[in-house]
Amino acid sequence: MRIPKASVLFGLFGKAVPPQFFGQLRERLSLPARGIYSLAVVVWLMMWQRLDGRGSLAVAVQQVVQGALGDLAPPEKRVREQRVSSNTGALSRARKRLPREVVEAVCDEIFAQLMTPREGNALLERLFLLDGSSMRLAHTASLVAAYPPGSNQHGEAHWPVIRLVAAHHLSSGLATRPCWGPFCGEQAVSEQGLAEEIMPRLPADAALMGDPNFAVFSVAWAAQQHGYAVLFRMTEVRARKLAGGVLPPAGSERRVEWRPSRDDRRAHPQLPTEALVRGRLLVAHVEGEDGQPFKLYLFTTLEEPREALVELYPQRWDIELDIRSLKQTLRLHSLSSKTPEMAEKELLLAIAGYNLVRSVQMAAARKANLEPRRLSFSRVQAVVMTALPRLATITDAAEWEAEYQRVLRWAGQGKLPNRTRRRSYPRAVWGKGATFPKHKCKGPSSPNDEKGAKQVTLS
């Protein structure tokens, strides 16, 4: 029995986006049929570029040239006869033509297909972690205009910066389509505003967990309007105001009514006069990383016992690890695209690729009888990307299934160590930066200087 190579690749990642999905997208958006670089091929290659360590256009084109995509590639004569050009121009143009609506639809479809109901702790399956981050962009005129660099007393910075808010599923690590905007400039966005924008993308019964940055009335009110419960950590100052000036003793809780302050109404004039969020203010003594106790203040609209919520909150740190995986393992700390449109598509398909690897991580965890987050994302990604070329050459169904089960077993071996506390590295103070010698530019010394280039000499 033979199976198509395209289903090998997409089968490895859960068949989240079947070929007919792209056909429906093309019809809905009235897009013309393109030759070799169809919507499915371009989307896959852009995700593959982000997942692969090399990630260049030349290597991506070779996936088509050497027939590694199998039935995913259109049945063009040049593909069948392996006469596809190795030049990168066609793929580059196809990437630029790719509508952002297609990329967003693919990102949402992958998330929706992978977020299937699972057995386990009902609260853990509902919780989504909120956090913000930033990413550096290339210095081009269009990106500088869309995402202005910051400035201080020494002048303007060089790199444009994008501000982003992500929502990750606590249990599986799957990420929704993020929201972003300028970090600086007149159109700069806040993490709180982006958090409100991302809420419609979450499942209907979601609950949100966030640090004190999100523990503001506007975010809690927006969550309530969407029917979401919240578990936010609060600063002592904000908790005291919420409690009417007198905090409940440690180890206890109090029912509170959260109303917008004058500052809240000034920043959000659309809030109705009767705006109100009812919840509980929890106070607990917990032990810090240094072994010293401190008070933890939590606001929640969940009805679970106080002890369970206090024990649950430290898992908010998981999203910090997820963002580290995106920035380091998938190299999203800096986007290389030269235009806002391409940078946004690059970011969205990186999230889609991240979720596909997470699907393999979930399958490997089930096989190893582990929670998905007990496995290292980078180890799973390394196993998957190493196995892809070999799996793509197998056409026998039984042989492919046996090899896939070996892949899951190898991925399941990437178990994170059991640490009693997080790793700690002492901060080191760097020395003062060296002063570079000044350069003095002189005009061309003779007519023979190539193109009148200036000679540069050290002063």
QUIZIHU-V400929 format. One record per pair of residues at least 12 apart in sequence whose ideal C-beta (glycine too) atoms are under 7 Angstrom apart, sorted by sequence separation. I is the first residue (numbers start at 0). J is the second residue. D is the distance in whole Angstrom. If there is no record, write none. Layout:
i/j/d
I/J/D
I/J/D
//
This chain:
i/j/d
47/59/6
147/159/7
148/160/7
165/177/5
282/294/6
283/295/5
297/309/7
334/346/6
390/402/6
441/453/6
25/38/6
146/159/4
164/177/6
180/193/7
242/255/6
390/403/7
440/453/5
441/454/5
24/38/7
146/160/6
163/177/5
164/178/5
179/193/7
241/255/5
282/296/6
295/309/7
360/374/5
44/59/4
47/62/7
66/81/6
146/161/5
178/193/4
207/222/6
259/274/5
297/312/6
440/455/6
441/456/7
143/159/5
163/179/4
241/257/6
258/274/7
281/297/4
360/376/7
363/379/6
21/38/5
142/159/5
162/179/6
214/231/4
258/275/6
438/455/6
439/456/6
21/39/5
44/62/6
161/179/5
162/180/6
178/196/4
213/231/6
214/232/6
280/298/6
281/299/7
331/349/6
64/83/5
138/157/6
162/181/7
178/197/5
194/213/6
214/233/5
256/275/6
257/276/4
360/379/5
438/457/7
439/458/5
63/83/5
138/158/6
162/182/4
177/197/7
207/227/6
278/298/6
279/299/6
329/349/5
356/376/7
359/379/6
386/406/5
18/39/6
64/85/5
138/159/7
161/182/6
206/227/6
211/232/5
256/277/5
257/278/7
278/299/6
436/457/5
437/458/5
136/158/7
160/182/4
175/197/6
190/212/6
191/213/6
195/217/7
205/227/5
206/228/4
207/229/5
208/230/5
209/231/5
210/232/5
211/233/6
278/300/4
436/458/6
40/63/7
135/158/5
136/159/4
160/183/7
195/218/6
198/221/6
203/226/7
206/229/7
211/234/5
214/237/6
255/278/6
356/379/6
136/160/7
176/200/6
191/215/6
194/218/5
198/222/7
206/230/7
255/279/7
281/305/5
285/309/7
325/349/7
329/353/6
356/380/5
359/383/5
382/406/6
60/85/6
135/160/6
136/161/6
175/200/5
254/279/6
255/280/5
162/188/6
164/190/5
175/201/6
191/217/6
195/221/4
199/225/7
201/227/7
253/279/7
283/309/4
60/87/5
133/160/5
134/161/5
191/218/5
198/225/5
252/279/5
253/280/5
281/308/6
356/383/6
382/409/5
35/63/6
40/68/7
43/71/6
133/161/7
162/190/7
252/280/6
281/309/7
325/353/6
382/410/5
133/162/5
134/163/6
164/193/4
198/227/7
252/281/5
57/87/6
60/90/5
133/163/7
164/194/5
252/282/7
40/71/6
56/87/4
59/90/6
131/162/7
132/163/5
166/197/5
251/282/6
379/410/5
39/71/6
40/72/6
131/163/7
131/164/5
149/182/7
164/197/6
247/280/7
249/282/5
250/283/6
56/90/6
147/181/6
149/183/4
248/282/7
249/283/6
250/284/6
379/413/6
56/91/6
129/164/7
130/165/6
146/181/5
148/183/7
166/201/6
247/282/5
249/284/5
378/413/3
37/73/5
145/181/7
146/182/7
147/183/5
246/282/6
374/410/7
35/72/7
129/166/6
147/184/4
374/411/7
35/73/6
128/166/7
219/257/6
242/280/6
375/413/4
34/73/7
127/166/5
128/167/5
241/280/6
374/413/5
35/75/5
127/167/7
374/414/6
375/415/6
34/75/6
127/168/6
128/169/6
216/257/6
366/407/5
373/414/6
374/415/7
35/77/7
127/169/7
238/280/6
366/408/7
369/411/7
373/415/6
35/78/6
126/169/4
216/259/5
363/407/5
367/411/3
249/294/6
362/407/6
366/411/6
369/414/7
44/90/7
123/169/6
124/170/6
217/263/6
123/170/5
216/263/5
363/410/4
364/411/7
35/83/6
328/376/6
363/411/4
45/94/6
133/182/6
328/377/5
217/267/5
220/270/7
360/410/7
119/170/7
359/410/6
41/93/5
324/376/4
328/380/6
36/89/6
41/94/6
223/276/5
252/305/5
324/377/7
36/90/6
114/168/7
220/274/6
317/372/6
41/97/5
220/276/6
36/93/4
219/276/5
241/298/7
238/296/4
114/173/6
131/190/4
33/93/7
113/173/6
216/276/7
235/296/6
7/69/7
5/68/6
8/71/7
38/101/6
42/105/6
110/173/6
232/295/7
233/296/4
4/68/7
5/69/5
232/296/7
233/297/7
4/69/2
5/70/4
110/175/6
129/194/6
232/297/6
233/298/5
3/69/6
4/70/6
5/71/4
110/176/7
231/297/7
3/70/4
230/297/6
231/298/5
107/176/6
230/299/5
28/98/6
106/176/5
229/299/6
229/300/5
230/301/6
28/100/6
228/300/5
28/101/7
103/176/6
228/301/5
127/201/6
24/101/6
127/205/5
129/207/6
230/308/6
125/204/6
129/208/7
24/104/6
125/205/6
126/206/5
127/207/6
128/208/5
129/209/4
232/312/6
125/206/5
131/212/7
126/208/6
230/312/7
129/213/5
214/298/6
20/108/6
114/202/7
16/105/6
16/108/6
15/108/7
16/109/6
15/109/4
206/301/6
15/112/4
15/113/6
13/112/7
13/113/6
210/315/6
208/315/5
288/420/6
288/421/7
288/423/7
169/314/6
174/321/7
169/317/7
172/321/6
167/318/5
165/318/7
167/321/5
165/322/7
176/347/7
177/350/6
176/350/7
174/350/5
174/353/6
174/354/6
122/303/6
173/354/5
173/357/5
172/357/5
171/357/6
128/315/6
130/318/4
128/317/6
130/319/7
128/318/4
132/322/5
171/361/6
130/322/6
145/339/4
142/338/7
134/331/6
135/332/7
141/338/5
142/339/6
134/332/6
135/333/4
136/334/5
137/335/6
139/337/5
141/339/6
134/333/7
137/336/7
172/371/6
134/334/6
137/337/6
142/342/7
171/371/5
172/372/6
170/371/7
136/342/6
99/340/7
106/347/5
113/354/6
102/344/5
109/351/5
99/343/6
103/347/6
106/350/6
110/354/6
99/344/6
102/347/5
106/351/5
109/354/5
113/358/5
95/341/7
102/348/6
105/351/6
109/355/6
97/344/6
49/329/6
49/348/6
49/349/4
46/348/5
50/352/5
45/348/5
49/352/5
46/351/6
42/348/7
46/352/4
50/356/7
67/388/7
69/391/7
67/391/5
50/380/7
51/384/6
50/384/6
15/355/7
12/355/4
13/358/4
12/358/6
12/359/7
11/359/7
8/387/7
11/390/6
7/390/5
8/391/6
7/391/6
7/393/7
4/391/5
2/394/6
7/399/6
11/403/7
1/394/5
1/395/7
2/396/5
0/395/7
0/396/5
2/399/6
//
